[in-house]
Amino acid sequence: MSLSGQQGTTIDLVAAPAGSDDYSRTFATLRGKLIGRNGERYVAFVRDLQPRYAIVYRDIALGYGLLAASFGLTVVAPAWGVPKLIAALLGAGLVGYWVAYLQLFLHEGAHYNLAGTKERSDRICDFAISWLIGTKIGAYRPVHFQHHRQLGTTSDTEFSYFFPLNLLFVLKALFAIRAIEVLLFRGANTERDAAVAAKDKDVLLWLLSGAAIHLAIVAISVYLGWWWAALAWILGMGMAFPFFGSLRQLLEHRDDAAPSTADFRTQNHGAYTRLFGDDFFSATFGGAGFNRHLLHHWEPQVSYTNLSELEAFLQGTEIKRVMDLRRTTYFETFRRLWLKG
């Protein structure tokens, strides 16, 4: 298969495993050959893109505002006649959803896209985002970079998509079993250099600090008599948040053609990444640009605040064919994968 560029250039596509011809790992071979409608070279266009930090901070603030509002609604729901246990369960779903949304900005931090300098970006990420799960961005970065290098292989550190979408997956995700499996694998298999490994010692203190904040939220809620709100926070962090995170990643990378009986821990799944929509659900469930995840795997260094521009440019090149093949919705992907699982 080949792509014919707008200026008559023929681009030979790199051979890829069956079902994974979206260049999630091989896009670098195409970058220098793509030309837009107006004759501008793709590499020059990408080089001129600049992150819009005001949008990043607005979106993070929105996440915290909705998290606080969700917790507040959980507290007052019984006064409106909602049974306290029901309020706890509904609140857990909302708390988990918005924490999952906020954690997507950890990904922006991994690519130094939260501020103009790497040091400031890391500080903002740790104090605004990382504390929620008791880690530091320096510890997460090698994990995420390995995901980019090893996407679709048995060495991928973000591998929820290795497993079929079925009731067993849902139960393991809800009870954080899948998240624990991923963390254990990361600890044993992440590629780290000595400098990065030395920084891991700081993570314990950060973990304890984050845990103390969560404990304080629960303890204060119980002290004030809001036991159902305390339960919502515990279930939201312990069940709903891991569930949303695991499900989102599966929907982004699980190949439609992947056999449900295959063990992708011992055989390569293949690189496969999707594009989703811009509706409110897609923009929050797949916040921080995850709803355009294919574009991120093509250009990891580009801020999510520029992905709409990137998409518009690429729509004017022959790579549009690949994008259209991967364009879908979270709900449609869930439906297809559930039926196969």
C-alpha positions as CSV (number, residue, x, y, z in Angstrom):
1,M,0.0,0.0,0.0
2,S,1.2,3.5,-0.7
3,L,0.1,7.1,-0.1
4,S,0.2,9.6,-2.9
5,G,1.2,13.0,-1.5
6,Q,-0.6,16.3,-2.5
7,Q,2.5,17.3,-4.5
8,G,2.8,14.0,-6.4
9,T,5.1,12.4,-3.8
10,T,4.6,8.7,-3.3
11,I,4.9,7.5,0.3
12,D,5.5,3.8,0.8
13,L,3.9,2.7,4.0
14,V,6.0,0.6,6.3
15,A,4.9,-3.0,6.6
16,A,3.0,-3.7,9.8
17,P,1.4,-6.7,11.5
18,A,-2.0,-7.5,10.3
19,G,-4.7,-5.2,11.7
20,S,-2.2,-2.6,13.0
21,D,-1.5,-0.5,9.9
22,D,-2.2,2.8,11.7
23,Y,1.6,3.6,12.2
24,S,1.2,4.0,16.0
25,R,4.9,3.0,16.2
26,T,6.2,3.8,12.8
27,F,4.8,7.2,11.9
28,A,8.3,8.7,12.1
29,T,9.0,7.1,8.7
30,L,6.3,9.2,7.1
31,R,6.8,12.6,8.8
32,G,9.3,14.0,6.3
33,K,7.1,13.0,3.3
34,L,3.8,14.6,4.2
35,I,2.7,17.8,2.6
36,G,-0.5,19.8,3.3
37,R,-3.0,21.3,0.9
38,N,-1.2,24.6,0.8
39,G,2.2,23.0,0.1
40,E,3.5,23.4,3.6
41,R,5.7,20.6,4.8
42,Y,4.3,18.7,7.7
43,V,7.5,18.8,9.8
44,A,7.6,22.6,9.5
45,F,3.9,22.8,10.6
46,V,4.5,20.6,13.7
47,R,7.7,22.6,14.6
48,D,5.6,25.8,14.8
49,L,3.0,24.4,17.2
50,Q,3.1,25.9,20.7
51,P,1.3,24.6,23.8
52,R,-1.5,26.8,25.1
53,Y,-0.9,26.6,28.9
54,A,-3.9,28.7,29.8
55,I,-6.2,26.0,28.3
56,V,-4.3,23.3,30.2
57,Y,-4.7,25.1,33.5
58,R,-8.4,25.9,32.7
59,D,-9.1,22.2,32.0
60,I,-7.3,21.1,35.2
61,A,-9.3,23.6,37.2
62,L,-12.5,22.4,35.6
63,G,-11.7,18.9,36.7
64,Y,-11.1,19.9,40.3
65,G,-14.3,22.0,40.2
66,L,-16.4,19.1,39.0
67,L,-14.7,16.8,41.5
68,A,-15.6,19.1,44.3
69,A,-19.1,19.6,43.0
70,S,-19.6,15.9,42.8
71,F,-18.5,15.4,46.3
72,G,-20.7,18.3,47.5
73,L,-23.7,16.8,45.7
74,T,-23.0,13.5,47.4
75,V,-23.0,15.2,50.8
76,V,-26.4,17.0,50.3
77,A,-28.1,14.2,48.2
78,P,-29.8,12.6,51.3
79,A,-31.4,16.0,52.2
80,W,-33.2,15.7,48.8
81,G,-34.5,12.3,49.6
82,V,-31.8,10.1,48.0
83,P,-31.0,7.1,50.2
84,K,-27.6,7.4,51.7
85,L,-26.2,4.2,50.3
86,I,-27.5,5.2,46.8
87,A,-25.8,8.6,47.2
88,A,-22.6,6.8,48.2
89,L,-22.6,4.6,45.1
90,L,-23.6,7.5,42.7
91,G,-21.0,9.7,44.4
92,A,-18.3,7.0,44.0
93,G,-18.9,6.9,40.3
94,L,-18.6,10.7,39.9
95,V,-15.5,10.9,42.2
96,G,-13.8,8.1,40.3
97,Y,-14.7,9.6,36.9
98,W,-13.3,13.1,37.7
99,V,-10.2,11.7,39.3
100,A,-9.7,9.6,36.2
101,Y,-10.1,12.7,34.1
102,L,-7.6,14.6,36.2
103,Q,-5.1,11.8,36.0
104,L,-5.0,12.1,32.2
105,F,-3.0,15.3,32.8
106,L,-0.2,13.1,34.3
107,H,0.3,12.1,30.7
108,E,0.8,15.7,29.6
109,G,3.3,16.1,32.5
110,A,5.2,13.0,31.2
111,H,5.8,14.9,28.0
112,Y,6.7,18.2,29.8
113,N,3.7,20.0,28.4
114,L,2.4,21.7,31.6
115,A,4.8,24.7,31.5
116,G,7.5,26.3,29.5
117,T,10.4,24.6,31.2
118,K,10.8,20.9,32.1
119,E,11.5,21.7,35.8
120,R,8.4,23.9,36.2
121,S,6.2,21.4,34.3
122,D,7.3,18.6,36.7
123,R,6.6,20.8,39.8
124,I,3.1,21.7,38.5
125,C,2.4,18.1,37.6
126,D,3.5,16.7,41.0
127,F,1.5,19.3,43.1
128,A,-1.5,19.5,40.9
129,I,-1.9,16.0,39.6
130,S,0.5,13.3,40.8
131,W,-0.4,13.5,44.5
132,L,-3.8,12.1,43.7
133,I,-2.3,8.7,43.2
134,G,0.8,9.1,45.4
135,T,3.4,9.1,42.7
136,K,5.8,11.6,41.1
137,I,6.0,12.4,37.4
138,G,9.7,11.4,37.4
139,A,8.7,7.9,38.3
140,Y,5.8,7.7,35.8
141,R,7.8,9.1,32.8
142,P,9.9,6.0,32.0
143,V,6.7,3.9,32.3
144,H,4.9,6.0,29.8
145,F,7.9,6.3,27.4
146,Q,8.2,2.6,27.4
147,H,4.5,2.4,26.4
148,H,5.4,4.5,23.3
149,R,8.4,2.4,22.4
150,Q,6.8,-1.0,23.1
151,L,3.2,-0.4,22.1
152,G,1.6,-3.6,21.0
153,T,4.4,-5.8,22.2
154,T,4.6,-8.0,25.3
155,S,6.9,-5.4,26.9
156,D,4.2,-2.6,26.9
157,T,3.9,-1.2,30.4
158,E,0.3,0.0,29.8
159,F,-1.4,-3.3,28.8
160,S,-5.0,-3.4,29.9
161,Y,-5.8,-3.9,26.2
162,F,-4.1,-7.3,26.3
163,F,-7.4,-8.7,27.8
164,P,-10.8,-9.1,26.2
165,L,-13.6,-6.9,27.2
166,N,-16.0,-9.2,29.2
167,L,-17.4,-9.6,32.6
168,L,-14.1,-10.9,34.0
169,F,-12.4,-7.7,32.8
170,V,-15.1,-5.5,34.4
171,L,-14.8,-7.3,37.7
172,K,-11.0,-7.2,37.8
173,A,-11.1,-3.5,36.8
174,L,-13.7,-2.6,39.4
175,F,-11.8,-4.4,42.2
176,A,-8.5,-2.8,41.1
177,I,-7.0,-6.3,40.3
178,R,-6.2,-5.2,36.8
179,A,-4.5,-2.1,38.1
180,I,-2.4,-4.1,40.6
181,E,-1.3,-6.5,37.8
182,V,-0.2,-3.5,35.7
183,L,1.7,-1.9,38.6
184,L,3.5,-5.2,39.5
185,F,4.5,-5.7,35.9
186,R,5.7,-2.1,35.6
187,G,7.8,-2.5,38.8
188,A,9.6,-5.5,37.3
189,N,9.8,-4.6,33.7
190,T,10.1,-0.8,33.2
191,E,13.3,0.2,31.5
192,R,15.1,2.7,33.8
193,D,18.5,4.1,33.8
194,A,20.4,4.6,37.1
195,A,19.5,8.3,37.4
196,V,15.8,7.6,37.1
197,A,16.0,4.6,39.4
198,A,17.6,6.8,42.1
199,K,14.7,9.2,42.0
200,D,12.3,6.4,42.8
201,K,13.3,6.7,46.4
202,D,11.4,10.0,46.6
203,V,8.2,8.3,45.6
204,L,7.6,6.7,49.1
205,L,7.4,10.1,50.7
206,W,5.0,11.4,48.0
207,L,2.9,8.2,48.3
208,L,2.5,8.8,52.1
209,S,1.7,12.5,51.5
210,G,-1.0,11.6,49.0
211,A,-2.4,8.9,51.2
212,A,-2.6,11.4,54.2
213,I,-4.7,13.8,52.1
214,H,-7.1,11.1,51.1
215,L,-7.3,9.9,54.7
216,A,-8.0,13.4,55.9
217,I,-10.9,13.7,53.4
218,V,-12.4,10.5,54.7
219,A,-11.8,11.2,58.3
220,I,-13.2,14.7,58.2
221,S,-16.3,13.4,56.4
222,V,-16.9,10.8,59.0
223,Y,-16.3,13.3,61.8
224,L,-19.0,15.6,60.3
225,G,-21.4,12.7,60.1
226,W,-21.2,12.3,56.3
227,W,-20.3,8.6,56.3
228,W,-21.9,8.1,52.9
229,A,-19.6,10.8,51.4
230,A,-16.6,9.1,53.0
231,L,-17.7,5.8,51.5
232,A,-18.1,7.5,48.1
233,W,-14.6,8.8,48.3
234,I,-13.2,5.4,49.2
235,L,-15.1,3.5,46.5
236,G,-14.4,6.3,44.0
237,M,-10.7,6.1,44.5
238,G,-10.5,2.3,45.1
239,M,-13.0,1.0,42.5
240,A,-14.4,3.6,40.1
241,F,-11.2,5.3,39.2
242,P,-9.2,2.1,38.4
243,F,-12.2,0.9,36.4
244,F,-12.5,4.0,34.2
245,G,-8.7,4.0,33.7
246,S,-8.5,0.4,32.6
247,L,-11.5,0.6,30.4
248,R,-10.4,3.7,28.6
249,Q,-7.0,2.3,27.8
250,L,-8.6,-0.9,26.5
251,L,-10.9,1.0,24.2
252,E,-8.0,3.0,22.9
253,H,-5.7,0.1,21.9
254,R,-7.6,-3.2,21.7
255,D,-7.7,-4.4,18.1
256,D,-11.1,-5.3,16.8
257,A,-9.7,-8.4,15.3
258,A,-7.8,-9.6,18.4
259,P,-8.9,-13.1,19.4
260,S,-10.5,-13.2,22.9
261,T,-8.5,-16.5,23.5
262,A,-5.1,-15.1,22.7
263,D,-2.6,-14.4,25.5
264,F,-0.9,-11.2,24.6
265,R,1.4,-11.4,27.6
266,T,3.2,-14.1,25.6
267,Q,2.5,-13.0,22.0
268,N,2.5,-9.5,20.5
269,H,-0.9,-7.8,20.1
270,G,0.3,-5.3,17.6
271,A,0.1,-1.5,17.7
272,Y,-3.5,-0.3,17.3
273,T,-4.8,3.1,18.3
274,R,-8.1,4.9,17.7
275,L,-9.5,8.4,17.2
276,F,-12.7,9.4,19.1
277,G,-15.1,12.3,19.1
278,D,-15.3,15.8,20.6
279,D,-18.6,15.5,22.5
280,F,-18.6,16.2,26.3
281,F,-18.3,12.5,27.3
282,S,-15.4,11.8,24.8
283,A,-13.7,15.1,25.9
284,T,-13.8,14.1,29.6
285,F,-13.5,10.3,29.5
286,G,-10.7,10.9,27.0
287,G,-9.6,14.3,28.4
288,A,-6.2,15.9,27.9
289,G,-6.3,14.8,24.2
290,F,-6.9,11.1,24.8
291,N,-9.9,11.3,22.5
292,R,-7.4,11.9,19.7
293,H,-5.1,9.2,21.0
294,L,-3.8,8.1,17.5
295,L,-2.5,11.6,16.9
296,H,-0.7,11.5,20.2
297,H,1.1,8.3,19.3
298,W,2.1,9.9,16.0
299,E,3.4,13.1,17.6
300,P,4.0,12.4,21.4
301,Q,5.7,15.8,22.0
302,V,2.7,17.8,20.7
303,S,0.5,19.3,23.4
304,Y,-3.1,18.1,23.4
305,T,-4.1,21.8,23.0
306,N,-2.7,21.6,19.5
307,L,-4.2,18.2,18.4
308,S,-7.2,19.8,16.7
309,E,-4.8,21.8,14.5
310,L,-2.7,18.8,13.9
311,E,-5.8,16.8,12.9
312,A,-7.0,19.5,10.5
313,F,-3.6,19.6,8.8
314,L,-3.4,15.8,8.4
315,Q,-6.9,15.8,7.0
316,G,-5.4,17.6,4.0
317,T,-2.8,14.8,3.4
318,E,-3.2,11.2,2.3
319,I,-2.7,10.0,5.9
320,K,-6.4,11.0,6.2
321,R,-7.2,7.5,4.9
322,V,-5.6,5.9,8.0
323,M,-7.3,8.4,10.3
324,D,-10.7,7.7,8.9
325,L,-10.2,3.9,9.4
326,R,-9.5,4.6,13.1
327,R,-12.3,7.1,13.7
328,T,-15.0,5.8,16.0
329,T,-16.8,6.5,19.3
330,Y,-16.1,5.0,22.8
331,F,-19.6,3.5,22.9
332,E,-19.3,1.9,19.5
333,T,-15.9,0.5,20.4
334,F,-17.3,-0.8,23.7
335,R,-20.2,-2.5,21.8
336,R,-17.9,-4.2,19.3
337,L,-15.3,-5.4,21.8
338,W,-17.9,-6.6,24.3
339,L,-19.6,-8.7,21.7
340,K,-16.2,-10.3,20.9
341,G,-15.2,-10.7,24.5
